[in-house]
Amino acid sequence: MKKLADYTKTDVLIVGAGVAGLYCALNLPDNLNIIIITKGELEECDSYLAQGGICMLRDENDYDSYFEDTMRAGHYENNTESVDIMLRSSQDVVRDLIKYGTRFEKDEKGNLAFTREGAHSAPRILYHEDITGKEITSHLLKAVKKLPNVTLYENVTMVDIISSDMKNDLNPYCQGIVAQLGNENGKLIRILSNEVVLACGGIGGLYEHSTNYAILTGDALAISLKHGIKLRNIDYIQIHPTTLYSQKPGRAFLISESVRGEGGILLNDKGVRFTDELQPRDVVTKAIHDEMARTGQKHVWLSMEDIPTDIIKSHFKHIYEHCLEEGYDCTKEPIPVVPAQHYFMGGVDVNSDSRTSMEQLYAVGETSCNGVHGANRLASNSLLESLVFAKRAALKIAEEYDNTRYDEELADMIDVHEYENMEQIVSTYKESVLSEIERMKKYHEQHNNEIKRRRPDSVSA
């Protein structure tokens, strides 16, 4: 792995090496020099953790159903243009993934096999065992490594962006980042770039219980707040209903939505089923929390008794093996599950081409918010959304690259010594993001209460 110099110049810089960042690089012109940095190791991203699968519009007859499922799960707060783009682009994305080597499950006739998850009215989810994210991401990474115009760097943390707002530019543009190499005592460097793509992942590292890697701490959000870059709905945070309950510290182990899609049922401490498991995630999560509060228990139970053993050991192989390591044989007994922070529907506000409110700065994947998920994400839309809009970012960059602005003086105006107290910077960034989440939460609560207050008047009128 190459090392970054104190001062590096490139054409496009991508911050993050999950599916969004990798697929963006694969769709950029091969005459552009591209740098991809990642905060941890290359495989230390949430894209590798996605278990269930990736949605695909099966045919035109599925469009209305898929569209409605996505809207209903998102409480109809979704951006309809973004939803339409995602659905219409899904088959092309899947063809690309297969071209790069992704091995989706097939039926006995050799056709793609589809499964169903909660809040889906039909099976439309492609999968590879219960490690679909790893299957997709590993093949994209392999393809990126073959590109001569792309260089990957591990253990590089974005600390700030370099922007023309330093010159009081009324229409500022991004021209790179300040980054730190290695740990908190690592060297501070500048990476200059004509275009920057934020693909930094979610915010799970801000929470005590999360399915995310701890390094995902919403850095892009904090930096956006600092520079006045628009954010959207950052209080829209999804809790996954079923993670394996454990008293061990560390990242919560996800029990895929598709377990319930294939017949898994939720039981209370008396072995009684208490909810419809195929409702949207937020509804199932509330039902679990309500049941835990009623019974005083720290978890509920997930039974796979209605799922054939061979399906558990093949489709859910890694879940089965992990449960065994924790002392549970899910082919013979229920497993304890509890909700945990899982996915971030809000983020850096972007348009349908993944452009932020600052010129020459894009955001893709979980870091961004184009409104496709609304207030609650439909299961297995995350990988698809990341890929669709990462490609659109790449195509827009290619289209407008010749018109990018660049000012040599900006790099020299950066004093890297301002960033030496990383402990304080990390603390400040975390506090700013959590404070903004709470502010937006209160705003949405007041907005919703106002709507409820007015509704009787409008009805009587």
N, C-alpha and C positions, 0 to 999 in steps of 0.2 A: 504494500500500500504506500503510495507516494505521500510526501509531506507538503503541506501548504507553506508558501513563503509568507513573510510579513506583509507583503503587498502583492496581491494577485489580481490579474485582469482576465475576464472571460466575457463571452457573448451572452450566455444565459446561465443564471445561477438558480438551482432548485434546492430549497431547504426542506429536506425530508426524503427518505428512500422507501416509503410504502408504495402501494399500488398506484396512487395518484402521481407521485413524483416520478416513478419509473416509467409509467405509461406516457406521461407528458414528454419525457426525454425521447422515448421511442417514436413519437409523432412529430418531433421537431426536425427541421431540415438538417441534413448531414454536413452541410457546409458551415454550421454554427458550432463553436466550441462551447461545451456544456460542462459545468461542474455541479455535482450532486453532493451535498453534505448531509450527514445524519448525526444526531445528538449522541447516539449510542453506537452499538454494533449494527451492521447492516440488517441482521435478522431480528433486531430488538425494536420491532414496530408492531402496532396493533393489527396491521394487515395480515400478519402471520397467524394471528390468533382467531381470525374469523372461522367459525366452525360450520354453520348451517349451509350457506351456499350463496349463489348469485341469481337474482331474478332475470328472467328473459320473457319478453312478449312472445307468446307462442305463435300467434297468428292474428290477423285482423279481428277475428271473432272474439279474441281475448282482450282487445283494447279497452272497451268500456268497463269491463269487470276489473281489470288491473288498475285502470285509472281511478275508479271509484274506491277500490280497496286502499290505494295510496292516500287518497283524499280523506276517506273516513278515518283511517288510522291517524292522520295528521290533524284531525278535528277541523278539517276544511280551511285551515290557515295556510295551506300550501300555495306556492306560486304555480298556477296552472300551466304557464308557458314552460317552466322548468320540468314539470312532471311530463308534459307532452314530449319534450326533447329527450328526456331520459328513456321513456318507453320506446319512442321511434328509433332511438340509437342502439337499443339493447342487442339486437341480433348482429349488427356489425361488430360491436365490441366482443361478443362471444366468439364470432368467427376469428377475430384477431387473437383472442386468448388460445383458441385451439391451434391456430397457426404457430403460436409461440411454444406450444407443447403441453398446454393444460389438458389433463386427462379427466374429463367429466364422466360420471357414471353413465352406462348405457344399458338398455334393456336387452332381452334375449334376441331381438331382431337387429341389434347393433345401432338402434336409434338412441338419441339422447334421452336419458331418464329424468323425470321431474318429480320432485317431492313438494309437499305442502307444509306451510308453517302458519302460526297463529295470525289471524286477521286476513288471511288470503282465502278467497272464495273458490280457488281452483289450484291444482298443482302447477307451478310455473318456475320452480327453483331448481337450478342445476347444482350439482354438488360432486365432491370427491371425498368419499368416506365422511369423516367429521372434521376434516382439516382442509376445507376448500380454500381458505385464505392463504395458507401455506403453499398449497399446490399452485395457485395463481401467482402469488408474489415471487416464489422461487424461480418460476419460469420467466417471468418478466425481468428479474434480476440477471438471470443467465443471459438473456437477450441483450440487456443494456451493457453488460460487461464485454460483449463482442463489438460494441460500437467504438471505432477509433477516435471519435470526436467527443467522447464522454469520459470524465474522470470522476471516480467516487472517492470520498473521504469520510472515514469514520471518526467518531468522538470529537466532533466539531459543533460547538453550541453557538447559535445565533444570539447575540447580546443586544443588538440594535440594528436599525437600517441606516443607510447613508442616503440622505435626501436633500433636494435643493431647497427644502424649507429652512435650511441653515442660512440661506441668503434671502430669507423672507419672500421667497417666490410665492406669488398668489395662486399659482397653479403648479404645485410642487410635483416632482417626479422622483422615483426611486433610482438609485445608481449603485446599489450593492448593500453590503452589511458589514458590521463589526462582529467578529466572532472570537471565541476562545478555544484554544486547542487543549484537549484532554480534560483534566480535572479543574477544580476551582482555582488552582495556582498556576494554571496553564498560560501560555503566551497569548496575548491579544493581537489579532491580525485584522487586516482590511481585505475584503474580497470585493472588487469592483466589477460591475456587470451592467450591461445595457438593459437587460430585463431580469426581474427577480420573480420567482414563483414560490410562494409559501405553501408547503405541503407537510406541515409540522404535526399533524395528528390532533388528538383530542386534549382533554383536560383532566383525565383520571388521576394524575399525580397530585392534584390539589385536594383529593379526598382520601379519607382513611380506608374506606372499603370501595374497591373498584376492580373491574376486570382488565383495566388498562395497565400498560407499563408505567412505572413510577416516574420515568423521565418526561412523560407527556404532561407538561405543566402550563399549557396555554400561553407560551412565550409570545406567539404571534399576536394574541389578543392584547397583552400588556404593551407591546411595542406599538400596536395600532392606537391604543388609547393615548400613548405618549405623543404620537404624531398627528392625532386628529383624524385618523383613517376610520371610516364608518364601520360599525359593527351592527349585527342584527340578531335579535332574539337570543342573547347569550344566556338567558335564564332557562332556555328550553333544553333541559338535560334529562336524558332517558335513563331510567333505572331498569336493569334487566331483571325479570322476575325470578330467574332460577340460576343461582350460582351455588356450588357445593359448599355447604356450611362446614366451616373448619375453625378451630381455635388457633391454628398456626398463623403467624404473621405473613404478610406478603400479598401478592396479587390474587384476587378471588378467581377460582376456576369456574369457567362458564359451562353450564349445561345447556346445550343448544336448543333454540326454539323448535327445531325440527324433531326433537324427542317428543314434545307434546303434539307436534303435527302428525307424528306416526302413531300416536295413541297413548302417550304418557299422561297420567292423571295426577292431580294434586290432592293430597290427603292431609287432614289435621292429625293431632296427636291421638285421636280416637280411631284413626283409620277411616274417617268419613270424608268423602269427596265434597268440596265446598264451593267450587266455581267451575265455569266453562273455560277450559284451558286454551281455547283457540280465539279468545277475545284479543284485542290489541294489548300490547305490552303494559301500557300504563294502567289499563283496567285490571289485568291479572295481578300486577304489582300491588295495586290498592287492595284487592281481595286478599292477597297474602298478608299484607300488613294488618288489615282489619282482623284477620283470623288469628294472627300472632298476638295482637293486642287483646283479643277476646279470651284466648286460652292462656296467655302469659308465657308462651313458649318463645324460644329464640329462633325457631325455624319451623317450617312445615316439611312434609314428605312428598317426594315425587316417585310414583310407582310406574314401572315399565312392564307390569305383568301382562298387559294386552299386546305387547310388542314381541314377536317371535324372537327366540334366543339368537338365531342365525342373523337376524337383522341387527340386533344389538351389537353382536360381535363383528359385524362387517361395516354397516353404515355408521355405527357409533363406537367403533373400535377403540379410539383413544379415550373417549369418555369412560368406556367400560374398564380400560386398563388403569386409568387414573383413580377411578372409584375403588378398584381392588387395592391400590396402593394406600388408600385412605381407610381400608378395612371394610368396604361395602361391595358385595356382589350384586350388581343391579339387575342381573338376570333372575335373582332369587328373592331380593328384598328391596323395599323402598330406600331411597337415599335422602338425606337431609338437605334441604335447599333454602336459600334466603335471598332476597333481592340485593343488588349492589349497583353502584353507578357504573354505567356501561357506555353510553354513546352521547354525543354532543350534537344536537340539531342546529344550534345557533353557530355564530362564528363571524369571521370577517365578511362584511357585506360585499357580494359580487353580483355582476350581471350574468346573463346567459352565456357569455364568453369567459367567465371566471375573472373578469377585471375588477379590481378594487376601486375605491374612490381616489386612489393616488395613481398617477400615470406611471406606466412601466412596472407596475406591481400587480401580480396575480395571486390568487389563493385558490387552492383546490383540495378536495378530500374533506376530511372532518374539520379541518381548520376553517374552511369557508362556509358561507351560508348563502345559497342561491334560492332558498325557500322551497326546495323540492320536498322536504320531509314535513313541513308544517310544524305543528307543535309536538309531534310524536312520530318517530320513524317506523314505517312498515318493515317487518322482518325481511332481511336479505336484500334490501334496497341500497345498503351502504356501499358495498363493493361496486355495484353497478353505477351508482351516482358518482363515485370518485373517478371511475374510469371514463365515463361519458364526458364529464366536464373538464377533466385533465386533458383529454384530446382536443376539446374545443379551445382551451387555453393555448395549447401548442399551435393550433392552426391560426389563431388570431395573432400570436407572436410572430409567426412566419409571415403573415400578411402585412404587418405593420412594422416589421423590424427596421426597415430602411429609414423610417421616420423617427427613430428613437433619438432622444436628446442626451448629451453627455458633456460634462464640465470637469476638466482636469483638476480645477481648484478644489472641488468638493472633498476629494480624498485627503488633501493636505489640511483641510479645516478640521478634520477629525483628530481629537487628542485621545489616544487610546488609554492614557493614564486615568481618564475620567471613569473608566470601567474596571479599575483594579480591585475595588471592594465588591467582589462578586456575591459574597454572602448578603450584603445589604441590598444589592440589585435584585437578587432572587427573592428576597423577602418583600421588597417594594413591589415587584411585579406581581407576586402572588396576592398581596393585599389589594392591589388595584383591580385585579380581575375579579376576586371574590366580592369586593365592594360593588363593582359594576353589575355583577350577577344579582346581588341583592337589590340594587336600585331598580334594575329592569323587572325583577320579580314583583316588587311593590307597584311598579307602573302597570304591569299587566293585571295585577289583582284589582287595582283601582279602576282600570279600563273595563274589565269584565264585570265588576260590581256596578259600574255606571250603566252598562248595557242591560243588566238584570233589573236595575232600578227603573229604567225607562220602558222596558218591555210591556208591563201592564198598561201604561199610558197609551202606548202605540196601539195596543190591542183594543182598548176601550174606545179609542178615537175612530 
